[in-house]
């Protein structure tokens, strides 16, 4: 197979959650273990940091990877889903896995795959682990998919486990209460391995404390260890002042991820780094500051309050669940603008009614959909939005929707594209 044929096999032959939803979800680690056993247990051949959470886990993963890269470590990074290129999922020092490895791995594993029928996600996790082992990475930052306990990545025993926060998302798989969702995410906590929780709620803290106690895992809550005192935007950077109990002076950090919600993720990253230093990893303050200032460039993170045009400002954000939308709207309120335009597309299995109730009636809407079977048809989305007082036009794809928004927006307006990671991934600068 050439690379195109390999992708056709991976996308077409294997059940893929991002496209078809529940039918691709495997509540079991058997296939991943079987694949990795056939590959020589690659997940045992490198240290890792394992990251779960409802929101923020992608940003935290990329920031940590940037810090390790800046410190001189050969750093693997596994994240999902990808926006534009499949190889975004698997990187070393910010460079995507070569096409040749994707071809070679798929050909190697295909006979076994035909026997056990793994999901797309199970195959890509095994691919990442095999690549990191073959390339002898010093450390790998591993982001879970949606859950924790049964997530395919959960065969690693990491240096540190991180859970950013808990909110309502993927309830059909993880449970319909915060306690149930926290229990599933807490499944990444391993015996004796420290765990950092970014934020806790009254419902979730006892769940994490019980899991950590049972596993004898030291637990720290990032939001309790440090405090954000102040923040400001300066030259497209988010500057954050943090009170750190380990230093007498306050520290200012500059992030090239400008969303205000990154303040919370920063605290999680700083506590994770504090614990990793205690475990012997050499990560000095200057390296941390440099990495946070250049995370996007170093690791290729996109879709987090990403400004891709100005006059009017055009922003891409992958917010796609109620908590993510709440954070996005806080950012909108803090951003100077006249009229707000929202290009919106969602997938069928999200809590669409709750999401729509959060959105402002005063905005102008452009309803669209990603080119995947799992997408909620734009006309259905528009009809449900109308019952919440949200009015707008329907467009067959996101680029046409953006063009319409730009044609109607004034120079001081704000256009936000949100609702689905897959929608953001289909934005083409040449078509808008």
Backbone torsions as a table, in degrees:
resi	resn	phi	psi	omega
1	UNK	NA	142.9	168.6
2	UNK	-87.3	-175.8	-174.1
3	UNK	-67.1	-41.7	179.7
4	UNK	-61.6	-43.3	178.5
5	UNK	-65.4	-35.3	178.3
6	UNK	-64.6	-45.3	178.0
7	UNK	-64.0	-38.9	177.8
8	UNK	-59.9	-39.4	178.4
9	UNK	-66.6	-47.7	-177.6
10	UNK	-63.9	-43.9	-177.0
11	UNK	-78.2	-34.2	-173.7
12	UNK	-94.2	-38.5	-175.6
13	UNK	-82.2	-32.4	-172.6
14	UNK	-99.6	137.4	177.4
15	UNK	-60.2	126.9	-172.0
16	UNK	-123.3	113.6	-174.5
17	UNK	-59.3	-42.1	-175.5
18	UNK	-61.8	-23.7	179.7
19	UNK	-95.9	-45.9	-170.6
20	UNK	-111.6	-10.4	175.2
21	UNK	82.5	-135.2	-166.6
22	UNK	-55.4	-33.5	-176.9
23	UNK	-61.3	-20.2	-178.4
24	UNK	-96.3	-5.9	-174.7
25	UNK	-82.1	130.9	179.5
26	UNK	-116.3	114.7	-179.1
27	UNK	-91.3	62.4	-170.9
28	UNK	-171.4	147.9	179.8
29	UNK	-105.3	5.2	-173.1
30	UNK	-60.3	-48.5	-177.8
31	UNK	-62.2	-41.9	-179.7
32	UNK	-63.0	-43.2	178.6
33	UNK	-63.7	-40.3	179.5
34	UNK	-64.2	-44.7	177.9
35	UNK	-60.6	-46.9	-176.7
36	UNK	-70.5	-31.2	174.9
37	UNK	-63.7	-41.3	178.5
38	UNK	-66.6	-25.6	-178.3
39	UNK	-92.2	3.2	179.3
40	UNK	87.4	27.9	177.7
41	UNK	54.8	57.4	-177.4
42	UNK	-62.0	-28.8	-177.5
43	UNK	-67.6	-11.7	177.6
44	UNK	-94.0	1.7	-170.9
45	UNK	-105.4	7.8	176.5
46	UNK	-152.1	148.2	173.0
47	UNK	-71.8	156.8	-177.3
48	UNK	-146.5	158.5	165.0
49	UNK	-115.6	128.3	-173.8
50	UNK	-110.1	127.6	-169.8
51	UNK	-128.1	127.1	176.1
52	UNK	-128.2	176.8	178.0
53	UNK	143.6	160.3	179.8
54	UNK	-74.4	-47.8	178.3
55	UNK	-132.7	151.9	174.1
56	UNK	89.7	-9.0	-175.7
57	UNK	-67.8	-31.3	177.3
58	UNK	-67.9	-45.4	178.8
59	UNK	-62.6	-44.6	179.5
60	UNK	-62.4	-41.2	178.8
61	UNK	-60.4	-46.5	-178.3
62	UNK	-67.4	-39.9	179.0
63	UNK	-64.5	-43.5	178.2
64	UNK	-64.0	-41.6	178.2
65	UNK	-61.0	-42.0	179.4
66	UNK	-61.5	-40.5	-180.0
67	UNK	-63.7	-46.7	179.8
68	UNK	-63.6	-40.5	176.2
69	UNK	-59.8	-47.2	-178.5
70	UNK	-61.5	-31.2	-179.8
71	UNK	-80.3	-1.2	175.2
72	UNK	95.8	5.4	177.9
73	UNK	-84.3	143.0	173.4
74	UNK	-76.4	109.5	-163.9
75	UNK	-115.2	119.4	173.0
76	UNK	-86.0	150.8	178.5
77	UNK	-141.9	119.3	175.6
78	UNK	-116.1	121.9	179.1
79	UNK	-137.9	167.0	176.5
80	UNK	-159.0	158.3	-11.2
81	UNK	-77.8	-179.5	175.4
82	UNK	-91.2	156.8	177.2
83	UNK	-88.5	-51.0	-174.0
84	UNK	-126.2	-39.5	-173.5
85	UNK	-120.3	126.6	179.5
86	UNK	-49.0	-36.4	-173.5
87	UNK	-72.1	-8.5	174.4
88	UNK	-58.8	-25.4	-176.4
89	UNK	-66.7	-28.3	-170.8
90	UNK	-128.8	112.9	-176.8
91	UNK	-136.0	152.8	168.0
92	UNK	-128.4	124.2	-177.0
93	UNK	50.1	41.1	175.1
94	UNK	82.1	-5.6	-179.0
95	UNK	-100.5	132.5	-177.3
96	UNK	-67.8	150.9	176.6
97	UNK	-54.9	136.7	-178.7
98	UNK	-65.3	149.8	176.0
99	UNK	-57.4	-37.3	-177.2
100	UNK	-61.6	-36.5	178.6
101	UNK	-69.8	-41.3	179.0
102	UNK	-58.3	-43.1	179.2
103	UNK	-64.6	-49.7	-175.9
104	UNK	-63.2	-43.1	-179.8
105	UNK	-63.6	-45.7	-176.9
106	UNK	-63.5	-41.2	177.5
107	UNK	-64.8	-37.3	179.9
108	UNK	-66.4	-41.3	-172.0
109	UNK	-91.7	-11.2	-172.6
110	UNK	-58.1	-44.4	179.6
111	UNK	-58.0	-42.1	177.7
112	UNK	-68.5	-38.9	179.5
113	UNK	-61.8	-37.0	179.5
114	UNK	-65.7	-24.9	-179.5
115	UNK	-84.3	-41.3	-171.2
116	UNK	-103.7	-8.2	176.5
117	UNK	52.5	61.7	178.5
118	UNK	-73.2	164.1	174.0
119	UNK	-80.2	165.3	174.4
120	UNK	-54.9	-44.3	-177.6
121	UNK	-66.2	-40.4	178.3
122	UNK	-61.0	-41.5	179.0
123	UNK	-65.6	-44.0	-176.2
124	UNK	-69.1	-33.2	175.2
125	UNK	-63.9	-46.8	178.3
126	UNK	-61.8	-38.6	177.6
127	UNK	-61.5	-44.8	179.8
128	UNK	-61.7	-46.9	-178.9
129	UNK	-62.5	-40.6	179.1
130	UNK	-64.5	-40.6	-180.0
131	UNK	-66.5	-45.0	-179.8
132	UNK	-63.4	-38.1	179.0
133	UNK	-68.8	-44.5	-179.1
134	UNK	-62.6	-38.2	-177.8
135	UNK	-86.5	-0.4	176.9
136	UNK	54.5	54.3	177.1
137	UNK	-64.5	146.9	177.2
138	UNK	-73.5	-31.6	178.6
139	UNK	-161.1	154.2	176.0
140	UNK	-129.9	135.7	174.6
141	UNK	-96.5	118.6	-171.4
142	UNK	-116.6	116.4	176.6
143	UNK	-95.6	134.3	175.2
144	UNK	-67.9	167.5	173.7
145	UNK	-79.8	-90.3	-179.4
146	UNK	-111.4	-29.1	-170.8
147	UNK	-115.5	-121.5	-177.7
148	UNK	-171.4	-69.6	-173.8
149	UNK	-56.7	-46.0	-178.7
150	UNK	-107.9	13.8	177.8
151	UNK	-69.0	140.0	-176.2
152	UNK	-58.4	-27.7	179.6
153	UNK	-71.9	-10.7	-169.3
154	UNK	-81.3	21.8	171.4
155	UNK	-93.4	-4.9	178.0
156	UNK	-80.9	149.4	168.1
157	UNK	-112.3	101.8	-167.6
158	UNK	-88.0	173.1	169.8
159	UNK	-70.4	-33.3	-175.7
160	UNK	-154.0	139.4	171.5
161	UNK	-104.8	141.9	179.9
162	UNK	-131.5	131.0	173.0
163	UNK	-124.6	114.3	-170.8
164	UNK	-70.2	-52.1	-177.6
165	UNK	-169.9	174.8	179.0
166	UNK	-128.6	131.5	175.0
167	UNK	-148.3	-179.3	-178.1
168	UNK	-84.8	112.9	174.9
169	UNK	-163.2	147.0	179.7
170	UNK	53.4	39.9	-176.4
171	UNK	-61.6	-27.9	-178.5
172	UNK	-66.8	-17.6	179.1
173	UNK	-109.6	-34.2	-170.6
174	UNK	-104.0	-10.1	-178.7
175	UNK	114.6	158.2	-175.1
176	UNK	-105.2	18.7	172.9
177	UNK	-132.1	156.1	178.8
178	UNK	-61.5	-35.2	179.1
179	UNK	-63.9	-43.3	179.8
180	UNK	-65.6	-43.1	179.5
181	UNK	-63.8	-42.2	177.9
182	UNK	-61.4	-38.8	178.6
183	UNK	-60.8	-43.3	179.5
184	UNK	-66.1	-43.0	179.0
185	UNK	-65.9	-37.3	-179.7
186	UNK	-65.2	-10.6	177.5
187	UNK	-63.3	-13.4	177.3
188	UNK	-83.7	-9.2	179.3
189	UNK	-69.7	127.6	-176.6
190	UNK	-112.5	156.4	-177.0
191	UNK	-57.4	121.7	175.3
192	UNK	75.0	-1.9	-178.2
193	UNK	-92.3	126.1	178.9
194	UNK	-58.0	150.3	177.9
195	UNK	-133.1	134.9	174.3
196	UNK	-108.0	127.1	172.9
197	UNK	-105.9	126.2	-178.1
198	UNK	-65.9	-58.3	-179.8
199	UNK	-134.7	147.5	174.7
200	UNK	-124.3	156.0	174.2
201	UNK	-119.5	162.1	177.8
202	UNK	-54.0	-32.7	-179.4
203	UNK	-76.9	-28.9	-171.8
204	UNK	-98.1	-27.5	-176.0
205	UNK	-57.8	-46.2	179.2
206	UNK	-60.9	-32.6	179.1
207	UNK	-64.1	-46.7	-179.5
208	UNK	-68.2	-40.9	-179.9
209	UNK	-63.5	-39.9	178.9
210	UNK	-65.9	-45.3	-179.8
211	UNK	-62.6	-43.1	-179.8
212	UNK	-66.1	-38.8	179.3
213	UNK	-66.1	-43.4	179.4
214	UNK	-62.3	-35.8	-178.6
215	UNK	-92.0	-0.5	-176.4
216	UNK	53.1	46.2	-179.0
217	UNK	-106.7	122.4	177.0
218	UNK	-58.8	130.1	-175.6
219	UNK	-118.5	136.1	172.6
220	UNK	-135.6	147.3	178.7
221	UNK	-108.0	115.2	-172.9
222	UNK	-57.6	-41.1	-177.2
223	UNK	-66.5	-18.0	177.8
224	UNK	-92.5	-18.7	-175.2
225	UNK	-87.3	-30.5	-179.0
226	UNK	-139.3	165.5	-177.5
227	UNK	-137.9	135.2	172.6
228	UNK	-80.6	119.4	-178.3
229	UNK	-93.6	-30.4	-174.0
230	UNK	-164.0	159.1	174.3
231	UNK	-153.5	159.1	177.2
232	UNK	-158.7	158.8	172.6
233	UNK	-100.4	136.2	178.9
234	UNK	-147.8	114.7	177.3
235	UNK	53.3	50.6	178.4
236	UNK	65.9	14.4	174.7
237	UNK	-111.2	148.3	171.8
238	UNK	-96.2	117.0	178.0
239	UNK	-100.4	126.9	-173.4
240	UNK	-126.9	128.7	176.1
241	UNK	-96.6	125.9	-174.7
242	UNK	-123.1	131.0	171.9
243	UNK	-88.2	120.3	-174.8
244	UNK	-116.7	120.5	-178.2
245	UNK	-64.8	-15.5	-178.5
246	UNK	-88.9	-3.6	178.7
247	UNK	-136.6	141.2	179.9
248	UNK	-69.0	-38.9	-178.8
249	UNK	-87.9	150.8	174.1
250	UNK	-76.3	150.3	-179.9
251	UNK	-111.4	138.7	170.8
252	UNK	-102.6	130.3	176.3
253	UNK	-117.7	140.4	176.1
254	UNK	-110.1	125.4	-177.9
255	UNK	-115.8	135.1	174.6
256	UNK	-85.8	7.5	169.5
257	UNK	-102.1	98.6	-164.1
258	UNK	-83.1	-5.7	-179.7
259	UNK	-61.8	134.9	-177.2
260	UNK	-61.7	-27.0	178.4
261	UNK	-64.7	-14.4	177.7
262	UNK	-69.0	-14.8	175.8
263	UNK	-58.0	-43.3	179.2
264	UNK	-66.1	-43.0	179.8
265	UNK	-64.6	-34.8	177.8
266	UNK	-60.0	-44.3	179.2
267	UNK	-61.1	-38.7	177.6
268	UNK	-64.1	-43.7	178.6
269	UNK	-62.2	-44.4	-177.4
270	UNK	-64.5	-39.8	177.7
271	UNK	-69.0	-38.4	176.5
272	UNK	-60.7	-44.0	179.5
273	UNK	-64.8	-38.3	178.4
274	UNK	-58.9	-44.0	-179.5
275	UNK	-71.2	-40.1	179.3
276	UNK	-64.5	-35.3	174.9
277	UNK	-62.0	-41.5	-179.9
278	UNK	-64.6	-22.7	177.7
279	UNK	-88.3	0.9	173.6
280	UNK	107.5	-1.0	178.1
281	UNK	-76.7	133.2	-174.8
282	UNK	-90.6	99.1	-175.3
283	UNK	-135.5	91.4	-173.5
284	UNK	-86.3	165.7	-173.5
285	UNK	-59.7	-39.8	-179.3
286	UNK	-64.4	-38.9	177.6
287	UNK	-65.3	-38.1	178.9
288	UNK	-63.9	-47.3	-179.7
289	UNK	-60.6	-43.7	-179.0
290	UNK	-64.8	-43.3	-177.7
291	UNK	-65.0	-43.3	-178.3
292	UNK	-66.5	-29.7	179.2
293	UNK	-74.1	-19.5	-174.2
294	UNK	-130.8	28.1	-176.5
295	UNK	-57.6	-48.3	-177.0
296	UNK	-59.0	-43.6	-179.4
297	UNK	-67.2	-38.4	-174.8
298	UNK	-77.0	-34.3	-173.2
299	UNK	-118.8	-12.4	177.3
300	UNK	78.0	37.4	178.7
301	UNK	-81.6	135.4	179.2
302	UNK	-134.9	164.0	170.9
303	UNK	83.8	15.4	175.9
304	UNK	-114.6	96.2	-172.8
305	UNK	42.3	56.4	-176.3
306	UNK	-93.3	113.3	-179.2
307	UNK	-85.2	112.2	-175.6
308	UNK	-107.5	-5.5	175.8
309	UNK	-159.7	161.6	179.8
310	UNK	-133.3	163.2	178.3
311	UNK	53.9	61.9	5.6
312	UNK	-84.8	157.8	177.5
313	UNK	-67.2	132.0	178.1
314	UNK	-120.4	119.7	-172.1
315	UNK	-121.3	134.1	171.8
316	UNK	-103.5	133.7	174.8
317	UNK	-145.5	135.9	-174.9
318	UNK	-86.1	12.2	177.5
319	UNK	-53.2	128.9	-173.0
320	UNK	-146.6	5.8	175.7
321	UNK	-133.6	168.6	-174.4
322	UNK	-54.2	-45.5	179.6
323	UNK	-64.3	-40.1	178.4
324	UNK	-64.6	-40.4	178.4
325	UNK	-66.1	-38.7	176.8
326	UNK	-59.2	-45.1	179.1
327	UNK	-64.8	-39.6	178.7
328	UNK	-62.1	-43.4	-178.4
329	UNK	-68.3	-31.5	172.9
330	UNK	-62.1	-40.2	177.7
331	UNK	-64.2	-42.0	179.2
332	UNK	-59.8	-44.3	-179.3
333	UNK	-61.5	-30.9	-177.9
334	UNK	-86.7	-8.0	-176.5
335	UNK	-98.7	119.7	179.9
336	UNK	-58.7	129.5	177.5
337	UNK	-166.8	162.8	174.0
338	UNK	-94.5	-90.2	-180.0
339	UNK	-88.7	138.9	175.9
340	UNK	-98.1	130.6	176.1
341	UNK	-117.3	129.9	-178.6
342	UNK	-120.9	119.1	172.6
343	UNK	-93.5	116.7	-168.5
344	UNK	-127.0	132.6	171.8
345	UNK	-147.7	141.2	-177.2
346	UNK	-135.0	172.8	175.2
347	UNK	-105.3	160.6	-169.7
348	UNK	-63.8	-32.9	-170.7
349	UNK	-91.5	11.1	175.0
350	UNK	-86.2	164.4	176.4
351	UNK	-80.8	77.0	-170.9
352	UNK	-65.1	-40.7	-177.0
353	UNK	-62.9	-42.4	177.8
354	UNK	-64.9	-42.9	179.8
355	UNK	-59.9	-45.5	-177.7
356	UNK	-65.9	-34.1	179.0
357	UNK	-66.0	-20.5	-179.4
358	UNK	-82.0	-22.0	-170.5
359	UNK	-80.4	146.4	-176.1
360	UNK	-74.0	135.0	177.8
361	UNK	-66.3	-27.2	-175.3
362	UNK	-73.0	-14.4	-178.8
363	UNK	-77.5	158.3	171.3
364	UNK	-97.0	135.0	-171.9
365	UNK	-113.7	147.6	178.4
366	UNK	-132.8	98.8	-172.4
367	UNK	-87.2	133.6	-177.1
368	UNK	-150.3	-170.4	-178.3
369	UNK	-154.0	151.4	174.2
370	UNK	-77.2	157.9	-177.3
371	UNK	-85.4	58.8	177.2
372	UNK	-135.4	150.0	179.6
373	UNK	-59.1	-28.2	-176.7
374	UNK	-75.2	-13.3	-176.9
375	UNK	-67.0	141.6	172.4
376	UNK	-75.4	126.2	-179.8
377	UNK	-54.1	139.8	-174.7
378	UNK	-60.3	-36.2	-179.5
379	UNK	-69.8	-33.5	176.0
380	UNK	-67.8	-42.5	177.4
381	UNK	-60.9	-44.5	-179.5
382	UNK	-62.5	-39.7	-179.8
383	UNK	-66.0	-42.1	178.8
384	UNK	-69.2	-37.0	178.3
385	UNK	-62.4	-38.5	-178.5
386	UNK	-61.6	-31.8	177.8
387	UNK	-68.4	-15.6	176.5
388	UNK	-103.9	11.4	177.6
389	UNK	81.2	13.1	-179.5
390	UNK	-97.2	116.2	-175.1
391	UNK	-110.9	143.4	177.1
392	UNK	-179.9	-176.8	-179.0
393	UNK	-101.7	165.0	-178.3
394	UNK	-109.8	138.3	-178.7
395	UNK	-134.0	143.0	-175.1
396	UNK	-72.5	-22.9	176.2
397	UNK	-147.6	163.8	-170.5
398	UNK	-67.4	-32.7	-177.1
399	UNK	-70.0	-37.3	174.1
400	UNK	-65.3	-38.6	178.9
401	UNK	-63.3	-42.5	179.8
402	UNK	-66.1	-41.5	178.5
403	UNK	-59.8	-40.8	178.5
404	UNK	-65.0	-42.9	179.6
405	UNK	-63.1	-42.4	-179.2
406	UNK	-66.7	-33.0	-179.5
407	UNK	-71.1	-27.2	-177.8
408	UNK	-97.1	-14.6	-174.9
409	UNK	-85.7	144.8	172.0
410	UNK	-83.1	167.4	-176.0
411	UNK	-61.3	-28.7	-178.4
412	UNK	-95.0	6.5	179.7
413	UNK	-81.3	174.7	179.2
414	UNK	-130.8	127.7	176.5
415	UNK	-112.4	126.1	179.6
416	UNK	-121.3	127.2	174.9
417	UNK	-102.2	121.4	-174.4
418	UNK	-156.4	179.5	174.7
419	UNK	107.5	-21.4	-176.6
420	UNK	-161.1	134.0	174.2
421	UNK	-60.0	-38.4	-175.8
422	UNK	-70.8	-31.5	175.7
423	UNK	-64.2	-47.8	178.9
424	UNK	-60.2	-35.2	-178.6
425	UNK	-68.9	-18.6	-179.0
426	UNK	-94.6	-0.4	177.9
427	UNK	-69.2	125.8	-177.7
428	UNK	-120.3	113.0	-176.6
429	UNK	-56.8	-28.6	-179.3
430	UNK	-77.1	-8.7	-176.9
431	UNK	-113.7	3.0	-177.7
432	UNK	-113.6	NA	NA
